Amino acid sequence: MGSRESPPGSSDTTNTTEASTSTLQRARSEPLKPEIPGIKKWKFHLRPDDDDQPQDWWFCSTAIPLLAATTGPLANVMSIAALVTSWRNNYNPANPGIDADSTGFPDPRWCLGLNGASLACGVAGNIFLLFNFTRRIRYIVALPVTIILWYLATGILIAITASMDAYVPPHQPEQTYSQGFWHAVIAAILYLVSSMVLMVNMLGYFLGHYPQHFELSDDQRNLILQTMMFFFWLAGGAAVFAKVEGWSYVDSLYFCDVTVLTVGFGDFYPTKDLGRGLVFPYSVGGIIILGLMVSSIRGFAQELGSTHVVKSHVEKQRTHTLRRTATTEFEFEALKAHALARLHHKKPTPVSEPLDLTKRTVSLDVEKAIAPAPYESHQKKSKVGPVTASLRMLRRVGSRQPKILLMRREKDRFDAMRKIQYDTHKFKRYSALTMSFIAFGLLWCVGAVGFWGAESKSQGLSYFQALYFCYVSLLTIGYGDLSPKSNAGKPLFIVWSLIAVPTMTILISDMGDTVIASFQRGTFKLADWTILPKAGLWRELLENYPWLLLWLQKKSQKAAEKRRLAAGMPVGPEEDEMELAPTMEQVSELDNLDDQALAGKLAIAIRHTANHLTNDPPRRYCYEEWAEYTRLIRFSRLSKEEIELAEEEEGIVEWDWIGEDSPMLADSTESEWVLDRLCESLNRYMRKQGMGVSARDKSKDV
């Protein structure tokens, strides 16, 4: 009672509409996730070495092995320093509590033996990891061995330090722990971190996210080699300077670190001529190896960003745009159906109203017009006259959209993809800069906390002074007013500086692509407009505003015509007219040209695109230029009728601007991409002309 009955069929229609709407909303809300066959969440699936299925967990499969290959040799260097240095020191009675004046005394034999065993395990684990990279030993064998050996090295060092503190600790306040002890603590932490990240890599393999080998490029392998060379250079140089200058190995290692990183606090410097002479080759070689390593790290970070982060950003933007475009198409079809329904109830269009084939249905008795008369049926059919041809053309045009409308609809997708391209370029630069800033901030602030705790007792360092010290060290200024003096501060500075200074270098490089580049462009523009005016500056300004340039060109052309008329010369365009982008109307007029005229335009287009190859930044074409180039590419392969059919079915261009085959996603520049296809079109046209000449020669011979 009181319920209103729906008309027949309305319930089904409503349910269908609601189902379609809910399906569309669910499809738009759910992200597109590629399904990898054979992979299930948290189910072990060991993939063979030659598996070519898609891979994910890219950070675990690529970045983690490189991280372990970097921290492993550094842990070996720290472990060497812990082995060759006693772990307990006696304070100098004249300077009690000053770590720099303390001297070491021998450790128990069990400490030395276990320390040597820990170093052997760490070096052996690093060797197995290297064999894994070079595929000398299988992944499933080498990686577990590396993890076990590094865990053993960590356990031994933790056991030694705990036993030392429990059974033979230094007697306070006459004794203290030396730099060797803190080198052992840092080595244990590095071994532990390396083992844990490699276990994450193995977890990804067991879950089937990638096959059983490291996917490393040649540049990444060079990074591993450069890292090992750098730490070998650092540890070997420390041994040489310790022998020459009479320093302890840990103080010599600290000196080599400060020298290679060009910090130069001045607390340690060579006092003998042999040591001063060794500084020349050692510092140059170390700086070169460090520069190569930093360059490889930055290239690896950019490669990871371009391959995964940036491409993922592009894919998300494309997917979002495609979904929005699909929804707009549905709405467009609905509006179109509604407009056609209203159109049937309208009055006939008056004669004075212009004919619009996109909104009206033209009813012409075309078949009757082109049918022969009864008395002409026995005669030979004559050629189609101009009226009949016009009617046929009118029937074809009335059944499809005009080219201008097609171009305008495609231009919307072109503009959407161009915006994605611009946003991606901006995202790529500023995401790298943001990550570098975050890393710099963490190393600066967290490092200051570490030095504040390590140096507060020996120097009375406050947190603000620690921030100042870290900042001066990061920028490699090295005033020398503050430097690490405690036994815990020097080992901490070695590890921190080897991470922080390269990070600062990468940050400056990223700033060169963004902040510094913007400042440089602003400086150049200021100079161009003030004290160093640049030739053609106004022309470049007008090129950014085509409507203003076109208006000024028309005015100057009219003025030139008046001058030529006054001088008695014929009126015509200037010979040195600038290359302007075509309009949609000009592109649509290419359909009226024959093959010879199009071949002439093809040659001009090849010349222009060849000149664009030298543009910096690379030239980016507007939609009208792409449409013109596509027409010049198609004409040598298809006939006019085939081109019209292709434009109706595929569009003005042969690809989808937002699709995966878009030339904007190609690795080459737009000028290179267009030039290759224009040259292919010219080659096809020349072959076609050659075949035509051969056919005519044969007919003459016959």
PECOR-V682952 format. One record per residue. N is the residue number from 1. PHI is phi in radians with two decimals (* if undefined). OMEGA is omega in degrees with one decimal (* if undefined). NEAR is the number of other C-alpha atoms within 10 Angstrom. Layout:
n	phi	omega	near
N	PHI	OMEGA	NEAR
N	PHI	OMEGA	NEAR
This chain:
n	phi	omega	near
1	*	177.8	3
2	1.40	179.6	4
3	-1.52	-177.5	5
4	-1.70	179.7	6
5	-1.36	178.6	8
6	-1.52	178.6	8
7	-1.14	-178.2	7
8	-1.05	177.4	8
9	1.48	-177.1	8
10	-1.24	-179.5	11
11	-1.12	179.4	12
12	-1.10	-179.0	10
13	-1.12	180.0	11
14	-1.12	-180.0	11
15	-1.10	179.4	11
16	-1.10	-179.7	12
17	-1.12	179.2	12
18	-1.12	178.9	12
19	-1.13	179.0	12
20	-1.12	179.8	12
21	-1.12	-180.0	12
22	-1.14	177.6	12
23	-1.10	179.3	12
24	-1.11	179.2	14
25	-1.12	179.1	12
26	-1.16	178.4	11
27	-1.16	179.8	12
28	-1.31	-177.0	17
29	-1.43	-178.0	10
30	-1.48	178.2	8
31	-1.24	178.9	11
32	-1.43	-179.4	11
33	-2.11	178.2	6
34	-1.19	179.8	7
35	-1.61	178.5	9
36	-1.73	-177.0	13
37	-1.10	176.0	8
38	1.52	-177.7	11
39	-1.90	176.2	15
40	-2.15	-176.0	13
41	-1.14	177.8	9
42	0.99	171.6	11
43	-2.11	-177.6	11
44	-1.15	178.1	15
45	-2.62	-176.2	18
46	-1.49	-178.0	18
47	-1.59	-178.9	19
48	-1.23	-175.2	12
49	-1.19	-176.7	13
50	-1.67	-179.5	9
51	-1.25	-180.0	11
52	-1.93	177.7	10
53	-1.23	179.2	13
54	-1.02	-178.1	12
55	-2.07	172.0	13
56	-2.31	-171.8	14
57	0.93	-173.0	13
58	-1.09	180.0	16
59	-1.16	179.7	12
60	-1.22	-175.6	22
61	-1.39	-174.6	25
62	-2.12	-174.3	18
63	-1.27	-177.4	19
64	-1.12	176.4	19
65	-1.03	178.2	21
66	-1.18	176.5	22
67	-1.10	178.1	15
68	-1.16	178.3	22
69	-1.18	177.8	22
70	-1.56	-178.0	19
71	-1.32	179.6	19
72	-1.08	177.1	27
73	-1.08	177.3	24
74	-1.11	176.5	25
75	-1.12	176.3	28
76	-1.10	179.0	25
77	-1.12	177.9	22
78	-1.09	-179.7	26
79	-1.20	175.6	29
80	-1.09	178.5	23
81	-1.08	178.2	26
82	-1.22	-178.1	28
83	-1.34	-173.4	23
84	-1.53	-178.0	15
85	-2.11	176.1	21
86	-1.15	-172.3	21
87	-1.63	-179.1	26
88	-2.28	-178.4	24
89	-2.18	171.6	23
90	-1.74	176.4	22
91	-1.24	172.6	21
92	-1.30	-179.4	16
93	-1.00	178.9	11
94	-1.26	-179.8	8
95	-2.25	-178.6	11
96	-1.18	178.4	14
97	1.48	179.3	20
98	-1.71	-176.5	18
99	-1.12	-176.6	22
100	-1.14	-179.1	16
101	-1.72	-179.7	16
102	-1.45	179.8	21
103	-2.18	-175.6	16
104	-1.52	173.3	19
105	-2.37	-168.7	13
106	-1.04	176.6	11
107	-1.64	175.6	14
108	-1.08	-176.9	12
109	-1.13	179.2	9
110	-1.10	178.0	10
111	-1.18	179.6	20
112	-1.16	-179.0	18
113	-1.12	179.1	12
114	-1.18	177.2	17
115	-1.13	176.4	23
116	-1.13	177.7	20
117	-1.12	177.6	17
118	-1.10	178.3	29
119	-1.11	178.7	26
120	-1.09	178.0	18
121	-1.11	-180.0	22
122	-1.12	179.5	28
123	-1.18	178.7	22
124	-1.10	176.7	16
125	-1.09	177.5	27
126	-1.17	178.6	24
127	-1.16	178.5	16
128	-1.11	177.0	23
129	-1.14	177.3	24
130	-1.14	176.8	20
131	-1.12	176.7	16
132	-1.17	178.3	20
133	-1.09	-178.6	23
134	-1.48	178.5	14
135	1.08	172.1	13
136	-1.34	177.9	11
137	-2.19	-177.1	15
138	-1.09	-179.7	16
139	-1.02	-174.8	22
140	-1.17	178.1	14
141	-1.78	-172.2	11
142	-1.21	-174.9	20
143	-1.18	175.5	26
144	-1.06	178.5	18
145	-1.12	178.4	17
146	-1.08	-179.1	25
147	-1.11	-178.9	25
148	-1.14	-179.0	15
149	-1.12	179.5	23
150	-1.25	173.3	31
151	-1.16	176.2	23
152	-1.11	178.5	20
153	-1.07	178.1	28
154	-1.13	-179.1	25
155	-1.09	-179.9	15
156	-1.13	-179.7	21
157	-1.12	177.6	29
158	-1.12	179.4	17
159	-1.15	-180.0	14
160	-1.13	-177.8	20
161	-1.10	179.0	19
162	-1.18	179.4	13
163	-1.17	178.0	13
164	-1.05	-178.4	18
165	-1.24	-177.0	12
166	-1.54	-170.6	9
167	-1.91	-178.4	8
168	-2.26	-179.0	12
169	-1.32	174.2	16
170	-1.20	-178.0	17
171	-1.51	177.9	12
172	-1.38	2.8	11
173	-1.71	-177.3	10
174	-1.38	-175.6	14
175	-2.24	179.0	21
176	-2.72	175.1	23
177	-1.30	-176.2	22
178	-1.57	175.9	26
179	-1.13	178.9	28
180	-1.05	178.2	27
181	-1.08	-178.3	26
182	-1.24	171.4	22
183	-1.10	178.0	29
184	-1.16	178.5	27
185	-1.08	179.9	21
186	-1.15	178.3	22
187	-1.08	178.5	31
188	-1.10	178.9	28
189	-1.12	-179.0	16
190	-1.16	176.6	23
191	-1.07	-178.5	29
192	-1.15	179.8	20
193	-1.11	-179.7	19
194	-1.10	179.7	24
195	-1.14	-177.3	24
196	-1.18	-179.7	16
197	-1.21	176.1	18
198	-1.20	175.1	21
199	-1.16	175.3	17
200	-1.12	177.3	14
201	-1.10	178.3	23
202	-1.16	177.1	21
203	-1.06	177.1	15
204	-1.08	177.4	23
205	-1.21	-179.8	23
206	-1.13	178.4	18
207	-1.46	174.6	17
208	1.44	-179.1	25
209	-1.46	177.5	26
210	-2.80	-178.3	28
211	-1.27	-170.9	23
212	-1.54	170.4	22
213	-2.86	179.9	19
214	-1.44	177.1	21
215	-1.49	-177.9	13
216	-1.98	176.4	16
217	-1.46	179.6	11
218	-1.12	178.3	8
219	-1.13	179.0	13
220	-1.22	175.3	19
221	-1.16	175.6	17
222	-1.11	177.4	15
223	-1.08	177.9	23
224	-1.10	179.2	24
225	-1.12	179.7	15
226	-1.14	178.2	20
227	-1.11	178.8	26
228	-1.13	177.5	18
229	-1.09	-178.2	17
230	-1.12	-178.6	23
231	-1.24	172.9	20
232	-1.14	177.4	16
233	-1.12	-178.8	17
234	-1.19	-178.1	22
235	-1.21	178.7	23
236	-1.15	177.7	15
237	-1.11	178.1	23
238	-1.10	178.4	24
239	-1.13	-178.9	17
240	-1.17	-178.1	16
241	-1.20	175.5	24
242	-1.12	178.9	19
243	-1.24	-175.4	14
244	-1.28	-173.0	16
245	-1.62	-179.7	17
246	1.34	178.2	11
247	-1.48	168.3	17
248	-1.28	-176.6	18
249	-1.11	-177.6	24
250	-1.21	176.2	26
251	-1.17	177.5	21
252	-1.15	177.1	24
253	-1.11	176.7	27
254	-1.10	178.1	18
255	-1.10	-179.9	26
256	-1.12	178.6	28
257	-1.12	179.5	24
258	-1.13	-179.0	23
259	-1.26	-176.7	21
260	-1.15	179.2	23
261	-1.42	177.1	20
262	1.00	176.2	18
263	-1.43	173.2	20
264	1.07	178.2	21
265	-1.20	-178.1	20
266	1.64	178.4	14
267	-1.34	174.3	13
268	-2.21	178.6	15
269	-2.71	-178.6	16
270	-1.20	180.0	16
271	-1.89	179.9	10
272	-1.92	-178.5	11
273	-1.09	178.1	11
274	-1.12	178.0	12
275	-1.13	177.8	17
276	-1.14	177.5	13
277	-1.19	178.6	11
278	-1.24	179.3	16
279	-1.09	-177.2	19
280	-1.00	-178.4	10
281	-1.24	-175.8	10
282	-1.17	-178.1	17
283	-1.17	-180.0	18
284	-1.12	179.6	13
285	-1.09	179.5	15
286	-1.14	179.6	23
287	-1.15	178.9	17
288	-1.12	-179.8	14
289	-1.12	178.4	19
290	-1.12	178.0	21
291	-1.09	177.2	16
292	-1.09	-179.1	17
293	-1.17	179.2	22
294	-1.14	178.0	20
295	-1.10	178.7	17
296	-1.19	178.5	20
297	-1.12	179.5	21
298	-1.15	176.8	20
299	-1.10	178.0	16
300	-1.15	178.3	19
301	-1.12	178.2	15
302	-1.17	178.8	17
303	-1.13	177.2	14
304	-1.09	179.8	17
305	-1.13	-178.7	17
306	-1.22	-174.5	14
307	-1.32	-171.6	12
308	-2.08	-174.1	15
309	-1.18	-176.8	16
310	-1.19	178.9	20
311	-1.12	175.8	16
312	-1.12	177.4	13
313	-1.13	178.6	17
314	-1.09	-178.1	20
315	-1.14	177.8	17
316	-1.13	179.2	15
317	-1.13	179.4	19
318	-1.14	-179.5	20
319	-1.09	178.8	17
320	-1.11	-179.7	14
321	-1.18	178.8	17
322	-1.12	178.6	17
323	-1.13	179.6	15
324	-1.16	178.2	12
325	-1.16	179.4	16
326	-1.10	177.7	14
327	-1.11	178.4	15
328	-1.12	177.9	12
329	-1.13	177.8	12
330	-1.07	178.6	11
331	-1.12	179.0	12
332	-1.11	178.7	12
333	-1.13	179.1	12
334	-1.13	178.0	11
335	-1.13	180.0	12
336	-1.15	178.6	13
337	-1.10	178.9	12
338	-1.13	-179.9	11
339	-1.16	178.5	12
340	-1.18	178.2	13
341	-1.12	177.5	11
342	-1.24	-176.7	10
343	-1.15	-178.7	14
344	-1.19	-177.9	11
345	-1.70	-179.9	8
346	-1.47	176.0	8
347	-1.30	177.6	7
348	-1.03	-178.9	9
349	-1.25	176.7	10
350	-1.07	-178.7	8
351	-1.14	-177.5	7
352	-1.28	-179.6	6
353	-1.39	-178.1	7
354	-1.16	-179.1	8
355	-1.42	177.8	13
356	-2.07	-173.9	10
357	-1.24	179.6	15
358	-1.45	-177.9	14
359	-2.08	-177.2	12
360	-2.05	172.7	14
361	-1.77	-175.5	14
362	-1.50	-179.7	14
363	-1.87	178.6	8
364	-2.24	177.7	11
365	-1.43	-174.8	9
366	-1.20	-178.3	13
367	-1.08	179.0	11
368	-1.20	-178.1	9
369	-1.21	-176.1	13
370	-1.66	179.9	15
371	-1.31	179.8	10
372	-1.26	178.5	13
373	-1.24	-177.3	10
374	-1.04	-175.8	7
375	-1.39	178.8	7
376	-1.78	-175.5	10
377	-1.18	-178.3	10
378	-1.53	-179.3	8
379	-1.60	177.0	8
380	-1.23	-179.1	7
381	-1.17	179.0	9
382	-1.50	177.9	8
383	-1.16	-179.3	8
384	-1.18	-179.9	10
385	-1.37	-178.0	9
386	-1.13	-179.4	9
387	-1.19	179.2	11
388	-1.10	178.1	16
389	-1.09	178.9	13
390	-1.15	179.1	12
391	-1.16	176.8	17
392	-1.11	177.5	16
393	-1.08	-179.7	12
394	-1.14	178.2	15
395	-1.16	179.9	15
396	-1.20	179.9	11
397	-1.19	-180.0	14
398	-1.19	-178.8	18
399	-1.64	178.8	13
400	-2.46	-177.4	12
401	-1.34	175.8	13
402	-1.10	-175.8	14
403	-1.14	-179.7	20
404	-1.07	179.3	14
405	-1.16	176.9	12
406	-1.07	-179.5	15
407	-1.15	-179.8	22
408	-1.18	177.8	14
409	-1.20	177.8	13
410	-1.20	-180.0	19
411	-1.12	176.0	18
412	-1.08	177.9	14
413	-1.20	176.3	19
414	-1.08	179.2	21
415	-1.11	178.3	15
416	-1.13	179.3	19
417	-1.23	177.0	23
418	-1.13	176.4	18
419	-1.17	175.5	13
420	-1.05	180.0	21
421	-1.11	179.4	17
422	-1.17	179.0	12
423	-1.11	179.5	14
424	-1.17	178.3	18
425	-1.06	178.4	14
426	-1.19	178.5	12
427	-1.09	-179.1	17
428	-1.08	-178.1	18
429	-1.22	-172.4	18
430	-1.43	174.0	17
431	-1.21	175.9	17
432	-1.11	178.0	21
433	-1.13	179.8	22
434	-1.14	178.5	15
435	-1.10	178.4	13
436	-1.15	178.2	21
437	-1.13	179.1	19
438	-1.12	178.4	13
439	-1.09	178.4	15
440	-1.09	-179.6	20
441	-1.10	179.3	12
442	-1.14	-179.7	13
443	-1.14	-179.9	22
444	-1.19	-174.1	22
445	-1.29	-179.7	15
446	-1.20	176.0	15
447	-1.09	177.4	22
448	-1.10	177.0	22
449	-1.08	179.8	17
450	-1.10	-179.5	18
451	-1.24	175.6	26
452	-1.08	178.3	22
453	-1.23	-176.7	17
454	-1.36	-172.9	21
455	-1.84	-177.9	21
456	-1.15	-178.5	15
457	-1.38	-175.1	12
458	-1.39	-177.4	16
459	-2.07	-174.3	15
460	1.15	-174.6	12
461	-1.30	173.8	17
462	-1.54	-179.2	16
463	-1.16	178.3	17
464	-1.13	177.3	12
465	-1.15	176.3	15
466	-1.16	174.9	24
467	-1.07	178.4	19
468	-1.08	179.9	15
469	-1.09	180.0	25
470	-1.13	-179.4	27
471	-1.16	178.5	19
472	-1.11	179.3	16
473	-1.27	179.5	26
474	-1.06	179.5	24
475	-1.48	179.6	14
476	0.94	177.0	18
477	-1.39	174.1	14
478	1.08	178.0	20
479	-1.11	-178.0	14
480	1.67	178.0	15
481	-1.22	174.5	9
482	-2.25	177.3	18
483	-2.70	-179.5	22
484	-1.18	-178.6	22
485	-2.16	-178.9	17
486	-1.45	178.9	23
487	-1.18	176.6	26
488	-1.50	-175.6	24
489	-1.26	-177.2	20
490	-1.19	175.2	24
491	-1.06	177.7	26
492	-1.10	-179.9	20
493	-1.15	-179.7	22
494	-1.06	-178.5	18
495	-1.20	-177.6	19
496	-1.10	-177.7	18
497	-1.18	179.1	22
498	-1.17	175.3	16
499	-1.65	-170.8	13
500	-1.34	-175.8	22
501	-1.15	173.2	21
502	-1.05	176.9	20
503	-1.10	177.3	21
504	-1.10	177.9	20
505	-1.10	178.0	18
506	-1.14	178.0	23
507	-1.08	178.7	21
508	-1.12	177.4	17
509	-1.12	177.7	16
510	-1.15	175.9	23
511	-1.16	177.0	20
512	-1.10	178.7	15
513	-1.48	-174.8	14
514	-2.19	-172.9	17
515	-1.16	-177.6	15
516	-1.16	178.2	14
517	-1.12	177.3	13
518	-1.12	177.7	13
519	-1.10	179.4	12
520	-1.16	177.6	13
521	-1.10	177.9	12
522	-1.11	178.0	12
523	-1.13	179.5	11
524	-1.11	179.8	15
525	-1.14	177.7	15
526	-1.09	178.5	13
527	-1.19	-179.9	13
528	-1.13	-176.2	14
529	-1.59	-175.0	12
530	-2.09	-168.9	10
531	-1.50	-178.9	8
532	-2.21	-178.8	11
533	-1.10	-175.9	13
534	-1.76	179.2	13
535	-1.17	-179.9	9
536	1.33	-177.8	8
537	-1.11	-178.5	12
538	-1.15	178.8	10
539	-1.13	178.0	10
540	-1.10	177.5	10
541	-1.13	-179.0	12
542	-1.21	178.8	14
543	-1.11	177.5	13
544	-1.30	179.0	10
545	-2.23	-174.0	10
546	-1.03	-178.8	13
547	-1.12	178.3	11
548	-1.21	178.2	13
549	-1.13	179.7	16
550	-1.12	179.1	14
551	-1.12	178.6	11
552	-1.18	178.5	13
553	-1.14	178.0	14
554	-1.12	178.6	12
555	-1.13	179.6	12
556	-1.17	178.6	12
557	-1.17	177.5	16
558	-1.13	178.2	14
559	-1.13	178.8	12
560	-1.17	177.5	16
561	-1.11	177.6	18
562	-1.11	179.2	14
563	-1.15	-179.7	13
564	-1.21	176.7	14
565	-1.11	178.3	12
566	-1.13	179.6	9
567	-1.53	178.8	9
568	1.42	179.5	9
569	-1.82	-179.0	11
570	-1.20	179.4	9
571	-1.49	178.6	14
572	-3.03	-178.6	10
573	-1.27	176.7	11
574	-1.18	-177.9	10
575	-1.33	-176.2	6
576	-1.73	179.3	6
577	-1.13	-177.9	8
578	-1.35	177.5	8
579	-1.23	-178.9	7
580	-2.01	177.4	11
581	-1.21	-179.3	14
582	-1.25	174.2	15
583	-1.62	178.5	14
584	-1.10	178.9	18
585	-1.12	178.9	12
586	-1.15	178.1	12
587	-1.17	179.9	19
588	-1.16	178.7	18
589	-1.29	177.2	11
590	-1.13	178.6	15
591	-1.13	-178.4	15
592	-1.51	-177.8	10
593	-1.59	176.3	10
594	-1.51	-175.1	11
595	-1.14	-179.4	16
596	-1.16	178.1	10
597	-1.16	177.4	11
598	-1.16	176.8	19
599	-1.13	175.2	20
600	-1.10	176.7	11
601	-1.15	177.7	16
602	-1.11	178.5	22
603	-1.11	178.5	14
604	-1.15	179.4	12
605	-1.12	177.6	20
606	-1.10	179.1	20
607	-1.12	-178.8	12
608	-1.15	-179.2	14
609	-1.16	175.3	19
610	-1.12	176.2	16
611	-1.20	-178.9	12
612	-1.27	-178.5	17
613	-1.10	-177.3	16
614	-1.58	-178.3	11
615	-1.18	176.2	11
616	-2.35	4.6	7
617	-1.24	-177.2	7
618	-0.99	-177.9	13
619	-1.21	173.7	16
620	-2.10	-174.1	15
621	-1.52	174.3	13
622	-1.42	-175.7	14
623	-1.12	-178.6	23
624	-1.08	177.5	20
625	-1.16	177.0	18
626	-1.08	179.5	19
627	-1.12	178.4	24
628	-1.15	-179.8	23
629	-1.12	178.3	21
630	-1.11	177.1	18
631	-1.11	178.5	22
632	-1.24	177.0	24
633	-1.38	-174.7	24
634	-1.37	-168.4	19
635	-1.12	-179.2	22
636	-1.43	-178.5	21
637	-1.94	-175.8	14
638	-2.18	173.6	12
639	-1.41	-178.6	12
640	-1.09	-179.7	15
641	-1.14	178.5	9
642	-1.15	178.2	13
643	-1.15	178.6	19
644	-1.11	178.4	16
645	-1.16	179.1	12
646	-1.14	178.4	16
647	-1.17	178.5	17
648	-1.27	-176.0	15
649	-1.52	-173.6	10
650	-1.77	-175.3	13
651	1.93	-179.0	19
652	-1.14	176.9	24
653	-1.88	-173.4	20
654	-1.62	-177.1	16
655	-2.48	174.3	13
656	-1.70	-175.2	16
657	-1.07	-178.7	22
658	-1.66	-178.1	24
659	-1.39	-178.3	16
660	-1.24	-179.6	13
661	-1.61	-179.1	12
662	-1.17	178.0	14
663	-1.13	176.8	17
664	-1.22	177.6	20
665	-1.68	-179.0	17
666	-1.27	178.9	11
667	-1.30	-179.8	9
668	-1.47	176.6	11
669	-1.29	-179.2	16
670	-1.12	178.8	20
671	-1.13	178.5	21
672	-1.13	-178.9	17
673	-1.09	-178.3	15
674	-1.18	-177.5	22
675	-1.09	178.4	21
676	-1.03	-176.4	13
677	-1.35	174.3	17
678	-1.18	177.1	23
679	-1.15	174.9	16
680	-1.08	178.4	14
681	-1.11	177.6	21
682	-1.10	178.3	19
683	-1.11	177.6	13
684	-1.11	-179.9	16
685	-1.12	179.8	19
686	-1.15	177.4	14
687	-1.14	178.5	13
688	-1.11	178.2	14
689	-1.14	177.9	12
690	-1.12	177.3	12
691	-1.15	178.3	12
692	-1.16	178.1	12
693	-1.13	179.2	12
694	-1.11	179.5	12
695	-1.13	179.2	11
696	-1.17	178.5	12
697	-1.12	179.0	11
698	-1.15	179.2	10
699	-1.13	177.5	9
700	-1.17	179.2	8
701	-1.11	179.4	6
702	-1.19	*	6
